Amino acid sequence: MSAREQARHMRAALTQINLDDSLAAFGVQPHALLAKLLRKLLGWPADRFAARLLEFDVLVAARGLRAAAQWLLPHYCGGLRVSGVEHLAAGGALLVVSNHPGMADTLALLASIARNDLRVLAGARPFLERLQHTSEHLIMLNADGTGQLQAVRSALRHLQAGGALLTFPAGEIEPDPAALPGAAAALARWSDSVGLFARLAPQTQIVPAVVSGAISAASLRNPLTRLRRTAPDQQRFAVALQVLWPGYRRAPVHLAFGAPLSGAELLRNGAGAAAITRTVAEAVQALLQRTAGYVGEG
């Protein structure tokens, strides 16, 4: 198979994965009659998304993760407004801990963290696994829990070697602070992995981060989102709309980094992993409350 044929085959495969993800977000069974209709209707935007992500993957190999993210981000939001980048150490063990509203949140973080050694602890997804160069920067967690210990160990070794790691402790999509209530309450469900990393790699600087405005308020207001019953499913529906239709990508994303917390300081009073995670979550909550457009918890 020629290189051109391989690229065409990969693009087609990514398009199908994107369509599958979109149907799942819409709550449509893959073999339903409606699914066939939607696949035809959404085929072109899904193909464009696949093509852009393949370009992104090529750029990752050529110019690095940050430059590639800076190129891709404007395609999926109306700009990026960042504060607190001075809190990100240029070298040494760094753990960036962020909320996870979805859509452009990861791109915003990748575009802002100036570390060539950055790795991302991310949920394994077929789409990501197909991106050859991008996946080299990811430490993937399987949804069924298999291989989780191996992934955590890999992330820990990276920190112990002085590397930079980005993690989303919720392990799932959280409410966007500028669009939906409940962003602070979601922090209580964070994994204690943050505290575990601090205990086993105490030289790590832990930087809290908050992304807001990643989800378009217009996409959330689309009446079709009400076809899903729960708020998380409605948010996934809105994200899928935003991926597929450019009109929902006009608002800027806001990203704020907070002052670093020292792993050694967090351990000083003998705190366990759960207590350390709560302390970091409190720092994130303080950032949330200063976030532009924060809608609160009501």
PAZATI-687473 format. One record per residue: residue in three letters; x, y, z of N, C-alpha, C, CB in turn. Coordinates in steps of 0.1 Angstrom, whole numbers, m for minus. Last residue first. Glycine has a CB too. Layout:
R   type   neast   nnorth     nup   caeast   canorth    caup   ceast   cnorth     cup   cbeast   cbnorth    cbup
R    Ala       X        Y       Z        X         Y       Z       X        Y       Z        X         Y       Z
...
This chain:
R   type   neast   nnorth     nup   caeast   canorth    caup   ceast   cnorth     cup   cbeast   cbnorth    cbup
R    Gly    m256      267     414     m270       267     416    m277      257     406     m276       280     414
R    Glu    m229      273     413     m233       259     416    m248      257     416     m227       254     429
R    Gly    m215      295     388     m217       290     402    m222      276     402     m228       299     408
R    Val    m206      305     364     m221       305     367    m224      300     380     m227       296     356
R    Tyr    m181      326     355     m184       315     363    m199      315     367     m175       315     376
R    Gly    m170      347     339     m183       340     335    m187      329     343     m182       336     321
R    Ala    m137      340     347     m146       349     339    m159      341     335     m139       355     327
R    Thr    m130      327     379     m131       325     364    m141      334     358     m135       310     361
R    Arg    m128      326     405     m123       339     399    m124      338     383     m108       341     403
R    Gln    m136      302     412     m144       313     417    m140      326     411     m144       313     432
R    Leu    m116      286     402     m129       285     396    m137      298     399     m137       273     400
R    Leu     m95      290     420      m94       295     406    m107      296     399      m84       286     398
R    Ala    m106      276     441     m103       290     443    m102      297     429      m91       292     451
R    Gln    m107      250     430     m119       257     433    m117      272     435     m126       251     446
R    Val     m79      245     430      m87       246     417    m100      253     419      m89       232     411
R    Ala     m75      243     457      m68       253     449     m75      256     436      m53       249     447
R    Glu     m91      221     463      m94       234     469     m87      246     461      m91       234     484
R    Ala     m76      201     450      m89       205     445     m94      218     450      m99       194     448
R    Val     m54      201     467      m52       205     453     m66      209     447      m45       194     444
R    Thr     m67      190     490      m60       203     490     m58      209     476      m46       202     497
R    Arg     m76      166     480      m85       176     485     m79      190     485      m91       172     498
R    Thr     m51      153     476      m60       156     465     m70      166     468      m67       143     460
R    Ile     m43      151     503      m35       159     493     m44      163     481      m22       152     489
R    Ala     m62      133     512      m61       147     518     m53      156     509      m54       146     532
R    Ala     m56      110     497      m69       116     496     m69      131     501      m79       108     504
R    Ala     m29      104     505      m32       107     491     m46      115     490      m33        95     482
R    Gly     m22      120     537      m24       109     528     m28      113     514      m34        99     533
R    Ala       2      140     554      m11       139     547     m11      127     537      m14       152     539
R    Gly      23      148     570       19       133     569       6      131     562       19       128     583
R    Asn      29      174     568       21       170     580      16      155     579       10       179     581
R    Arg      43      174     543       50       178     555      42      173     568       51       193     556
R    Leu      32      170     518       35       158     526      40      162     540       46       150     519
R    Leu      31      195     507       19       189     510      20      176     518       13       184     496
R    Glu      59      200     504       51       208     514      38      201     517       48       222     509
R    Ala      65      182     484       71       181     497      64      188     508       86       186     496
R    Gly      50      193     463       47       179     468      53      177     482       52       169     458
R    Ser      39      226     463       51       217     464      46      203     469       62       223     472
R    Leu      19      242     440       20       236     453      31      226     453        6       229     456
R    Pro      20      273     421       23       259     423      23      254     437       37       256     417
R    Ala      m9      292     414        4       291     420       7      277     423        5       300     433
R    Gly     m28      283     384      m26       289     397     m12      287     402      m36       282     407
R    Phe     m38      293     352      m30       285     360     m28      292     373      m16       283     353
R    Ala     m67      294     331      m60       301     342     m51      290     350      m69       308     352
R    Leu     m82      301     301      m73       291     308     m66      299     319      m64       284     299
R    His    m110      303     280     m102       309     290     m94      298     298     m111       317     300
R    Val    m117      305     245     m115       297     257    m106      304     267     m108       283     253
R    Pro    m141      326     228     m128       323     232    m128      313     244     m120       335     236
R    Ala    m166      315     204     m163       321     217    m148      317     221     m173       316     228
R    Arg    m171      301     180     m167       314     179    m162      320     193     m178       323     174
R    Arg    m181      276     173     m167       277     177    m162      291     178     m159       269     168
R    Tyr    m205      270     160     m205       269     175    m191      271     181     m210       255     179
R    Gly    m201      271     133     m208       282     140    m208      282     155     m222       282     135
R    Pro    m190      246     125     m181       258     128    m188      269     135     m175       263     116
R    Trp    m200      215     136     m205       227     130    m197      240     135     m220       230     133
R    Leu    m188      193     149     m193       192     136    m196      205     129     m205       183     136
R    Val    m180      201     175     m170       195     166    m175      196     151     m167       181     170
R    Gln    m205      210     184     m194       220     183    m183      214     174     m188       223     196
R    Leu    m219      186     186     m224       197     177    m213      207     174     m236       204     183
R    Ala    m204      174     206     m204       168     193    m209      178     182     m214       156     193
R    Val    m210      191     227     m196       190     223    m196      184     208     m187       181     232
R    Ala    m237      186     231     m233       199     227    m218      199     221     m233       209     239
R    Phe    m235      159     239     m243       162     227    m238      176     222     m258       162     230
R    Arg    m222      163     263     m215       155     253    m222      158     239     m216       140     256
R    Gln    m242      177     277     m230       184     274    m222      176     263     m221       184     287
R    Gln    m262      157     279     m265       169     271    m252      177     268     m274       179     279
R    Asp    m248      140     296     m251       136     282    m255      147     273     m263       125     282
R    Pro    m247      155     319     m235       151     313    m237      147     298     m228       140     320
R    Ala    m276      158     324     m267       170     321    m254      166     314     m264       178     334
R    Thr    m297      134     309     m288       139     320    m280      150     315     m280       127     325
R    Arg    m312      130     285     m319       132     297    m310      138     308     m324       120     303
R    Arg    m313      143     252     m306       135     262    m311      139     276     m290       137     261
R    Leu    m328      161     239     m331       147     236    m323      138     246     m327       144     222
R    Arg    m317      185     244     m328       180     253    m332      166     250     m339       190     254
R    Thr    m302      192     222     m295       186     234    m305      180     244     m286       197     240
R    Leu    m320      204     204     m317       189     203    m310      183     215     m308       187     190
R    Pro    m320      231     210     m330       222     215    m328      207     214     m343       225     208
R    Asn    m290      246     220     m297       239     209    m307      230     215     m286       232     200
R    Arg    m276      255     242     m290       260     240    m297      253     229     m290       275     239
R    Leu    m251      244     237     m258       239     249    m273      243     248     m252       244     262
R    Ser    m243      260     216     m245       246     213    m253      240     225     m232       239     212
R    Ala    m241      285     229     m251       283     218    m254      269     216     m246       290     206
R    Ala    m220      281     246     m233       283     252    m244      281     242     m234       297     258
R    Ser    m195      257     239     m203       269     234    m216      269     241     m205       267     219
R    Ile    m170      249     261     m183       245     255    m191      257     251     m190       236     265
R    Ala    m149      264     271     m146       255     261    m159      250     254     m139       243     267
R    Gly    m152      281     292     m156       286     279    m153      277     268     m149       299     276
R    Ser    m123      272     310     m137       276     310    m140      282     296     m140       286     321
R    Val    m100      254     330     m104       258     316    m119      261     317     m101       246     306
R    Val     m76      258     354      m90       258     352     m92      263     337      m97       267     362
R    Ala     m51      241     374      m55       248     361     m70      247     360      m48       242     349
R    Pro     m23      239     397      m38       238     394     m41      246     381      m46       242     406
R    Val       7      222     397        1       235     393     m14      233     390        8       241     380
R    Ile      31      210     417       17       207     413      11      220     410        9       199     423
R    Gln      63      198     414       55       210     415      42      208     409       63       223     409
R    Thr      79      170     429       70       176     419      64      189     423       59       166     416
R    Gln      92      157     448       99       168     442      91      175     432      112       164     435
R    Pro      78      134     455       76       147     463      83      159     457       81       144     477
R    Ala      64      111     443       73       120     436      73      134     443       70       121     420
R    Leu      46       99     460       57        91     455      67       99     446       51        80     447
R    Arg      29      120     468       36       112     478      48      105     472       26       102     484
R    Ala      20      130     443       27       139     453      35      131     463       17       148     460
R    Phe       7      107     433       18       113     426      27      122     435       14       121     414
R    Leu     m14      106     452       m4        95     450       8      100     444      m11        83     442
R    Gly     m28      129     448      m21       127     460     m11      116     460      m31       124     471
R    Val     m38      122     422      m30       134     424     m22      133     437      m39       147     425
R    Ser     m53      100     426      m41        98     419     m32      110     421      m43        95     404
R    Asp     m78      101     436      m68       103     445     m54      102     439      m69        94     457
R    Ser    m101      117     413      m93       105     417     m82      110     426      m87        98     405
R    Trp    m129      138     422     m115       136     416    m108      123     422     m107       148     418
R    Arg    m152      145     432     m152       132     426    m138      129     420     m162       130     415
R    Ala    m151      171     439     m152       161     450    m150      147     445     m165       163     458
R    Leu    m154      185     416     m140       183     421    m140      173     432     m135       197     426
R    Ala    m181      190     412     m174       179     404    m160      176     410     m173       182     390
R    Ala    m186      213     425     m191       200     431    m184      189     424     m206       199     430
R    Ala    m177      232     406     m170       230     419    m173      217     426     m173       242     429
R    Ala    m195      229     385     m181       227     383    m173      224     396     m175       239     375
R    Gly    m222      234     388     m217       221     393    m203      219     391     m225       210     386
R    Pro    m238      249     358     m235       248     373    m229      235     376     m248       250     381
R    Leu    m222      259     327     m231       250     335    m228      250     350     m230       236     330
R    Ala    m205      278     316     m217       275     309    m227      267     318     m213       267     297
R    Ala    m181      282     328     m187       294     323    m200      291     316     m178       300     313
R    Pro    m173      256     337     m176       266     347    m183      279     341     m163       271     353
R    Asp    m187      227     323     m179       239     320    m182      250     329     m181       243     305
R    Pro    m187      197     342     m194       209     338    m184      221     334     m204       214     348
R    Glu    m165      171     328     m170       179     339    m178      191     334     m159       183     349
R    Ile    m159      139     316     m162       152     313    m169      159     325     m172       153     301
R    Glu    m135      120     336     m147       121     327    m149      136     325     m159       114     334
R    Gly    m114      121     353     m115       109     345    m127      109     336     m115        97     353
R    Ala    m107      139     372     m121       135     372    m123      122     363     m130       146     366
R    Pro     m80      147     367      m84       137     378     m98      132     378      m80       143     391
R    Phe     m62      149     341      m76       153     344     m81      143     355      m85       154     331
R    Thr     m28      160     338      m38       150     341     m51      157     344      m33       142     353
R    Leu       4      162     324       m9       168     324     m19      157     328      m13       176     311
R    Leu      38      164     334       26       156     332      13      164     333       26       144     342
R    Ala      72      165     328       60       172     330      48      163     326       60       186     321
R    Gly     100      149     346       92       152     334      80      160     338       88       140     327
R    Gly     118      137     364      118       152     362     110      157     350      132       156     360
R    Ala     115      111     370      126       115     361     127      130     358      125       107     348
R    Gln      91      112     383      103       109     391     116      112     383      103        95     396
R    Leu      74      115     362       75       126     371      88      124     379       63       126     381
R    His      77       90     349       79       102     342      82      114     351       68       105     332
R    Arg      68       73     369       82        72     365      86       85     357       85        60     356
R    Leu      41       80     369       49        82     381      64       82     377       46        72     391
R    Ala      33       70     344       32        85     347      41       88     359       17        89     350
R    Ser      37       43     348       44        50     337      44       65     340       38        47     324
R    Arg      19       38     369       33        36     371      42       44     361       37        21     371
R    Val      m5       43     355       m1        51     367      14       50     370       m9        48     379
R    Ala      m4       22     337       m4        36     332       0       45     343      m18        40     327
R    Gln      m4       m1     354        7         1     345       8       16     340        6        m8     333
R    Leu     m30        2     365      m18         3     373      m5        6     365      m16       m10     381
R    Gln     m46       m1     342      m46        12     349     m33       13     358      m58        13     358
R    Gly     m50      m24     328      m38       m17     326     m37       m4     333      m37       m14     311
R    Thr     m85      m21     329      m73       m29     327     m61      m21     323      m76       m39     315
R    Gly    m106       m3     331      m97        m4     342     m85      m13     340     m105        m9     354
R    Asp    m121        3     309     m125        m9     317    m116      m11     329     m126       m21     308
R    Ala    m108       24     297     m121        26     303    m125       15     312     m131        29     293
R    Asn     m73       27     301      m84        20     295     m97       22     303      m81         5     294
R    Leu     m53       54     297      m60        47     307     m72       40     301      m65        56     319
R    Met     m21       62     283      m35        60     282     m41       51     293      m38        54     268
R    Ile      m2       88     279       m2        77     287     m17       73     289        6        79     301
R    Leu      11      104     249        0       101     258       3       88     266      m13        98     250
R    His      29      108     230       29       117     241      19      114     251       28       132     236
R    Glu      23       90     211       36        88     217      37       97     229       47        91     207
R    Ser       0       99     199       m2        89     210      11       86     217       m7        76     204
R    Thr       9      116     179        3       122     191       3      111     203      m11       126     188
R    His      18       98     160       28       107     167      22      113     180       32       118     157
R    Gln      m6       83     153        7        77     157      16       86     165       14        73     144
R    Leu     m37       81     161      m28        92     158     m14       88     163      m33       105     165
R    Arg     m52       60     170      m48        60     156     m39       71     152      m61        61     148
R    Glu     m58       66     196      m48        55     194     m44       54     179      m55        42     198
R    Leu     m77       85     193      m64        89     198     m54       79     195      m64        92     213
R    Phe     m99       69     185      m94        80     177     m80       84     180     m104        92     178
R    Pro    m103       50     207      m98        46     194     m93       57     185     m110        39     186
R    Arg     m89       61     238     m100        62     228     m95       58     214     m105        77     227
R    Ala     m81       61     272      m78        55     258     m91       56     250      m74        40     260
R    Gly     m77       91     289      m85        80     287     m82       74     273     m100        82     289
R    Ala     m44      102     298      m57       104     291     m64       91     290      m55       110     277
R    Leu     m19      122     307      m26       110     312     m40      111     307      m25       109     328
R    Val       6      134     286       m8       135     290     m13      122     295      m16       142     279
R    Arg      38      149     289       30       138     286      16      140     292       36       125     293
R    Leu      64      171     279       50       169     284      44      156     280       41       181     280
R    Asp      89      179     271       88       166     277      73      163     283       98       164     289
R    Asn      87      205     263       89       195     253      87      180     258      102       196     246
R    Arg      66      228     275       75       218     280      76      207     269       71       211     293
R    Ala      48      251     279       60       251     271      70      241     277       66       265     271
R    Ile      15      250     276       25       245     285      38      243     277       20       231     291
R    Ser      m4      259     257        1       269     267      13      263     276      m10       273     276
R    Ala     m13      239     241       m8       251     235      m1      261     244      m19       258     228
R    Leu     m23      222     260      m12       218     253      m5      230     246      m15       207     242
R    Leu     m46      237     269      m35       233     278     m22      230     271      m39       222     287
R    Ala     m61      237     245      m57       250     252     m45      247     261      m69       256     260
R    Leu     m65      210     240      m57       218     231     m52      231     237      m66       221     219
R    Thr     m82      204     262      m68       198     261     m60      206     252      m70       183     257
R    Asp    m105      220     256      m97       221     268     m83      216     267     m104       215     280
R    Ala    m122      219     235     m109       224     232    m100      225     245     m110       238     226
R    Met    m141      193     247     m139       201     235    m125      205     234     m149       212     234
R    Gly    m140      194     284     m141       188     271    m138      198     259     m154       181     269
R    Pro    m138      202     310     m150       204     304    m152      198     290     m153       219     303
R    His    m120      193     334     m121       187     321    m135      189     315     m118       172     322
R    Asn     m94      208     354     m107       203     352    m109      199     338     m118       215     356
R    Ser     m60      197     360      m70       205     354     m84      199     355      m67       208     339
R    Val     m27      199     369      m40       193     373     m51      202     369      m40       190     388
R    Val       5      192     361       m6       202     358     m19      194     360       m5       208     344
R    Leu      35      187     375       22       180     374      11      191     372       18       171     386
R    Leu      69      184     370       57       193     369      44      185     367       59       204     359
R    Ala     103      182     377       90       175     377      78      185     379       90       165     389
R    Gly     122      204     355      119       197     367     105      191     367      121       206     379
R    Gly     116      236     338      123       223     340     119      217     353      138       224     339
R    Ala     100      257     339      106       254     326     113      240     326      115       265     322
R    Ala      69      258     357       84       256     357      89      252     343       88       247     368
R    Leu      43      280     356       48       267     350      63      267     349       42       265     336
R    His      36      304     364       36       294     374      41      281     369       22       292     380
R    Glu      33      320     342       46       322     350      47      311     361       46       336     356
R    Val       8      317     333       18       308     327      31      309     334       20       312     312
R    Gly     m14      332     342       m7       324     351       4      315     346      m16       316     359
R    Ser     m39      331     316      m32       338     327     m25      328     336      m43       346     335
R    Val     m51      334     283      m44       326     293     m39      335     303      m33       318     286
R    Arg     m74      329     259      m70       339     268     m64      331     280      m82       348     272
R    Leu     m78      321     225      m74       316     238     m69      328     247      m63       305     237
R    Gly    m103      317     199      m92       323     205     m89      317     219      m93       338     206
R    Gly    m128      305     194     m126       318     190    m114      325     196     m138       326     192
R    Cys    m122      271     183     m126       281     193    m123      294     187     m120       278     207
R    Tyr    m112      254     164     m122       249     172    m126      258     184     m118       236     178
R    His     m91      265     150     m101       259     142    m113      255     151      m95       246     135
R    Pro     m73      273     169      m81       283     163     m92      277     154      m73       293     155
R    Leu     m59      247     175      m68       254     184     m78      264     178      m61       260     196
R    Leu     m39      240     157      m52       234     156     m63      242     164      m52       220     161
R    Trp     m16      255     163      m21       255     150     m36      250     150      m13       246     140
R    Gln     m12      247     190      m14       262     187     m19      263     173       m1       269     188
R    Ala      m7      220     187      m19       225     194     m22      239     191      m18       222     209
R    Ala      18      221     174        7       215     167      m7      220     173        8       200     167
R    Ala      33      233     194       31       240     181      20      235     174       44       239     173
R    Arg      32      212     214       27       226     216      24      233     203       37       233     225
R    Leu      43      189     202       29       189     206      24      203     208       28       181     219
R    Gly      64      194     172       61       192     186      47      194     190       70       201     195
R    Arg      70      195     145       72       207     153      70      205     168       64       218     148
R    Ala      66      169     134       76       179     128      80      190     137       69       185     115
R    Ala      48      155     149       61       149     146      71      159     141       59       138     135
R    Val      27      174     150       33       169     162      47      163     160       24       158     169
R    Leu      21      175     123       27       186     129      34      183     142       17       198     131
R    Val       7      151     120       20       153     112      28      164     118       16       156      97
R    Asp     m15      156     136       m5       145     140       8      147     133      m12       132     137
R    Phe     m27      176     122      m22       179     136     m12      169     139      m34       179     146
R    Glu     m36      162     100      m26       173      98     m19      176     112      m33       185      92
R    Leu     m54      146     113      m42       139     107     m31      150     104      m46       133      94
R    Leu     m72      165     121      m65       158     131     m53      150     126      m74       148     139
R    Arg     m82      173      96      m75       182     105     m67      175     115      m85       192     111
R    Ala     m95      149      88      m84       154      80     m75      164      88      m89       162      67
R    Ala    m115      146     107     m105       136     106     m93      141      99     m110       124      99
R    Phe    m130      169     101     m124       168     114    m113      157     114     m135       163     125
R    Arg    m139      162      76     m130       174      78    m123      173      91     m139       187      77
R    Asp    m155      140      81     m143       138      73    m133      150      75     m147       137      58
R    Ala    m175      152      96     m167       142     102    m154      140      95     m175       129     104
R    Pro    m186      169      76     m179       175      87    m171      165      95     m189       181      97
R    Trp    m195      147      58     m186       157      54    m179      164      66     m193       168      45
R    Gly    m214      131      73     m202       125      67    m191      136      64     m205       118      55
R    Leu    m238      137      84     m226       142      91    m213      138      85     m226       137     105
R    Leu    m256      126      66     m257       140      69    m244      145      75     m269       143      78
R    Lys    m249       99      68     m248       106      55    m248      121      57     m260       102      46
R    Arg    m253       94      95     m240        91      89    m238       99      76     m237        76      87
R    Leu    m280       99      97     m271       108     103    m257      106      98     m271       106     118
R    Leu    m291       76      84     m294        90      79    m284      100      84     m308        94      83
R    Lys    m282       56     100     m278        56      86    m280       70      80     m286        46      78
R    Ala    m295       62     124     m280        63     124    m275       63     109     m275        50     131
R    Leu    m322       58     119     m317        72     121    m302       73     120     m322        77     134
R    Leu    m322       30     120     m324        37     107    m319       51     107     m339        37     103
R    Ala    m296       17     141     m309        22     138    m310       29     125     m313        32     150
R    His    m271        8     148     m278         1     137    m292        6     134     m278       m14     140
R    Pro    m262       24     169     m255        24     157    m262       17     145     m242        17     159
R    Gln    m286       46     185     m281        32     183    m274       31     170     m292        22     185
R    Val    m279       77     197     m285        70     186    m278       56     185     m284        78     173
R    Gly    m269       97     214     m278        87     219    m285       78     209     m288        93     228
R    Phe    m251      115     206     m265       119     203    m275      108     208     m267       120     188
R    Ala    m228      102     213     m231       114     220    m246      118     217     m222       126     215
R    Ala    m229       81     194     m230        78     208    m234       90     216     m217        72     213
R    Leu    m226       96     171     m239        89     173    m240       85     187     m239        77     164
R    Ser    m200      105     175     m211       115     174    m224      108     176     m211       122     160
R    Asp    m185       81     174     m185        89     186    m197       99     186     m172        97     188
R    Asp    m190       74     148     m195        65     159    m196       73     172     m185        53     160
R    Leu    m178       95     135     m192        93     133    m198       84     144     m195        87     119
R    Asn    m151       90     142     m158       103     146    m173      102     145     m152       114     138
R    Ile    m147       66     130     m147        66     145    m154       79     150     m132        66     149
R    Gln    m149       74     103     m159        64     109    m159       65     124     m156        50     104
R    Thr    m127       90     102     m140        96      99    m151       87     105     m143        97      84
R    Leu    m106       72     106     m109        83     116    m123       89     114      m98        94     115
R    Ala    m109       57      82     m110        51      95    m114       61     106      m98        43      99
R    Ala    m103       77      63     m116        70      63    m119       64      76     m116        60      52
R    Arg     m76       82      70      m86        93      71    m100       87      71      m85       103      59
R    Met     m64       58      65      m64        63      79     m75       74      80      m51        69      83
R    His     m67       56      37      m73        46      46     m75       51      60      m65        33      45
R    Arg     m52       78      29      m66        78      26     m74       68      35      m68        74      11
R    Ala     m27       70      38      m33        82      44     m48       83      41      m26        95      37
R    Gln     m23       47      22      m24        46      37     m30       58      43       m9        44      43
R    Glu     m22       59      m3      m33        50       1     m35       48      16      m31        36      m6
R    Arg       1       73       0      m11        81      m3     m23       72       1      m12        85     m17
R    Ala      20       53       3       18        63      14       5       70      12       30        73      15
R    Ser       6       22      m9       14        34     m10      11       43       2       11        41     m23
R    Met       8      m12       0        0         0       0       9       13       0      m10         0      12
